[in-house]
Amino acid sequence: MKLLVAALEAELVAFPTDLAGFDRLVTGPGKLQAAHALTRALDATEYDEIVVVGTAGAIDPRLDALVYEVTAAIQHDVTDIDGIVGQHVSLPPRVEFGRGGVTIATGDHFVDDSDAVAVIRPLGAGLVDMETFAYAWVAEQFRVPIRVLKSVSDRAQDDALTDWRATVAACSAQLRERFLADYGV
């Protein structure tokens, strides 16, 4: 059995409620809700794989409005005791869970301004979201393979939230198409 995970129901609108071989989990937005919900799910049931689908803002101008495989995550909203952005005092600076994909920067706020993007971009990520680091870290603790597919919904610049609301259904359809191609359900 596999676990299909999304932060919000809106990211799953194009998916059928029941998918053969998959349980479904909607965690809520942000790192704490993501970590809590996924931990509870993994405590309750043993899964062969976690498949995360969702939206992300593109901070790398070379990334188009497509679906990307994410294979590493960092946190953009933490600093260590020396004030180094992206370094947490007790968590790894980077969680890797694949090869050849995009790195995502996770933080607990919706990135929607150019000043924030200017701070995050040098950390080495191409996308931003609010949950992936937490999902990947929890999956690593449980030793369950994780796969993350993200559809670009906005440019994480001014008015990005408006863009997200307008494109989330189209992003869900893109994710559903990729999921169907990769998993056959």
C-alpha positions as CSV (number, residue, x, y, z in Angstrom):
1,M,0.0,0.0,0.0
2,K,1.2,3.5,-0.9
3,L,0.1,6.8,0.7
4,L,-0.9,9.8,-1.5
5,V,-0.3,13.0,0.4
6,A,-1.3,16.7,-0.2
7,A,-1.4,19.7,2.0
8,L,-4.8,20.9,0.8
9,E,-7.9,19.3,-0.7
10,A,-7.7,21.9,-3.5
11,E,-4.5,20.2,-4.7
12,L,-6.4,16.9,-5.1
13,V,-9.5,18.2,-6.9
14,A,-8.5,16.4,-10.1
15,F,-7.9,13.1,-8.3
16,P,-10.6,10.5,-7.7
17,T,-11.4,10.0,-4.0
18,D,-10.5,6.3,-4.2
19,L,-7.3,5.1,-6.0
20,A,-6.5,1.4,-6.0
21,G,-3.4,0.7,-3.9
22,F,-3.3,4.2,-2.3
23,D,-4.5,5.6,0.9
24,R,-5.1,9.4,0.9
25,L,-3.9,12.0,3.4
26,V,-4.6,15.7,3.5
27,T,-2.3,17.2,6.1
28,G,-3.1,20.9,6.2
29,P,-0.6,23.7,5.3
30,G,2.7,24.3,7.0
31,K,5.5,22.2,8.4
32,L,4.0,21.4,11.8
33,Q,0.7,20.2,10.4
34,A,2.5,18.3,7.7
35,A,4.9,16.6,10.2
36,H,2.1,15.8,12.7
37,A,-0.4,14.3,10.1
38,L,2.3,12.3,8.3
39,T,3.7,11.0,11.6
40,R,0.2,9.9,12.7
41,A,-0.4,8.1,9.4
42,L,2.9,6.3,9.5
43,D,2.4,5.3,13.1
44,A,-0.9,3.8,12.2
45,T,-0.1,2.0,8.9
46,E,2.9,0.6,7.2
47,Y,3.4,2.0,3.7
48,D,5.7,1.0,0.8
49,E,5.9,4.5,-0.5
50,I,4.7,8.1,0.1
51,V,3.8,10.1,-2.9
52,V,3.3,13.8,-2.3
53,V,1.6,16.0,-4.8
54,G,1.0,19.7,-4.6
55,T,1.7,23.2,-5.8
56,A,4.9,25.2,-5.5
57,G,6.1,28.7,-6.4
58,A,9.0,28.9,-8.9
59,I,11.9,31.1,-7.7
60,D,14.2,29.9,-10.5
61,P,13.1,31.8,-13.6
62,R,14.1,28.8,-15.8
63,L,11.3,26.7,-14.3
64,D,8.1,26.8,-16.3
65,A,4.5,26.0,-15.2
66,L,5.1,22.2,-15.3
67,V,5.2,19.3,-12.9
68,Y,8.7,18.8,-11.4
69,E,10.1,15.9,-9.4
70,V,11.6,17.2,-6.2
71,T,14.5,15.3,-4.8
72,A,15.9,17.5,-2.0
73,A,14.5,20.0,0.5
74,I,15.9,22.8,2.6
75,Q,14.2,25.2,5.0
76,H,14.3,28.9,4.1
77,D,12.7,30.3,7.3
78,V,15.1,29.0,9.9
79,T,18.5,30.3,11.3
80,D,21.0,28.6,13.6
81,I,22.5,30.2,16.7
82,D,25.1,31.9,14.4
83,G,22.3,33.5,12.4
84,I,23.0,31.4,9.3
85,V,19.8,31.4,7.2
86,G,18.6,27.9,6.1
87,Q,20.5,26.2,9.0
88,H,18.3,24.8,11.8
89,V,19.8,24.3,15.3
90,S,19.0,20.6,15.4
91,L,17.7,19.4,12.0
92,P,19.9,18.7,8.9
93,P,20.3,21.7,6.6
94,R,19.2,19.5,3.6
95,V,17.1,16.3,3.2
96,E,17.8,14.4,0.0
97,F,15.5,11.7,-1.3
98,G,16.3,11.2,-4.9
99,R,18.5,12.2,-7.8
100,G,18.3,14.5,-10.7
101,G,15.3,16.6,-9.6
102,V,14.7,20.0,-8.2
103,T,15.5,21.3,-4.7
104,I,12.6,23.0,-2.9
105,A,12.8,25.5,-0.1
106,T,10.2,25.0,2.6
107,G,8.9,27.6,5.0
108,D,5.9,28.3,7.1
109,H,4.7,31.3,5.1
110,F,3.4,31.7,1.6
111,V,6.2,33.4,-0.4
112,D,4.7,36.2,-2.4
113,D,7.1,39.0,-2.7
114,S,10.4,39.6,-4.6
115,D,12.3,40.6,-1.5
116,A,11.7,37.2,0.1
117,V,12.6,35.5,-3.2
118,A,15.9,37.4,-3.3
119,V,16.7,36.0,0.2
120,I,15.7,32.4,-0.7
121,R,17.2,32.1,-4.2
122,P,20.8,32.0,-3.0
123,L,20.1,29.0,-0.8
124,G,20.0,26.9,-4.0
125,A,16.4,26.0,-4.4
126,G,14.3,26.3,-7.6
127,L,10.9,26.0,-5.9
128,V,9.2,27.1,-2.6
129,D,6.4,25.5,-0.6
130,M,5.3,25.1,2.9
131,E,5.5,21.3,3.7
132,T,8.1,19.3,1.7
133,F,11.0,19.5,4.2
134,A,8.7,18.2,6.9
135,Y,7.3,15.3,4.8
136,A,10.8,14.3,3.7
137,W,12.3,14.4,7.2
138,V,9.4,12.4,8.7
139,A,9.6,9.8,5.9
140,E,13.4,9.5,6.5
141,Q,12.7,8.9,10.3
142,F,10.3,6.1,9.4
143,R,12.5,4.8,6.6
144,V,9.7,5.0,4.0
145,P,10.6,6.0,0.5
146,I,9.1,9.3,-0.6
147,R,8.4,10.8,-4.0
148,V,7.4,14.5,-4.4
149,L,5.7,15.9,-7.5
150,K,5.1,19.7,-7.5
151,S,3.2,21.7,-10.1
152,V,4.3,25.3,-10.5
153,S,1.4,27.6,-9.6
154,D,3.1,31.0,-9.4
155,R,6.4,32.9,-9.4
156,A,6.4,33.5,-5.6
157,Q,6.4,37.2,-6.4
158,D,3.9,40.0,-5.8
159,D,0.3,38.8,-6.0
160,A,1.4,35.1,-6.0
161,L,-1.5,34.2,-3.7
162,T,-3.9,35.5,-6.3
163,D,-2.1,33.5,-9.0
164,W,-2.2,30.3,-6.8
165,R,-6.0,30.6,-6.2
166,A,-6.5,31.0,-10.0
167,T,-4.3,28.1,-11.0
168,V,-4.6,25.5,-8.2
169,A,-7.2,23.4,-10.1
170,A,-5.1,23.4,-13.3
171,C,-2.1,22.4,-11.3
172,S,-4.1,19.5,-9.8
173,A,-5.0,18.4,-13.3
174,Q,-1.3,18.4,-14.3
175,L,-0.4,16.4,-11.2
176,R,-3.2,13.9,-11.9
177,E,-2.0,13.4,-15.5
178,R,1.6,12.8,-14.3
179,F,0.4,10.5,-11.5
180,L,-1.8,8.5,-13.9
181,A,1.2,8.1,-16.3
182,D,3.6,7.1,-13.5
183,Y,1.2,4.8,-11.4
184,G,-1.5,3.8,-13.8
185,V,-4.4,4.6,-11.5
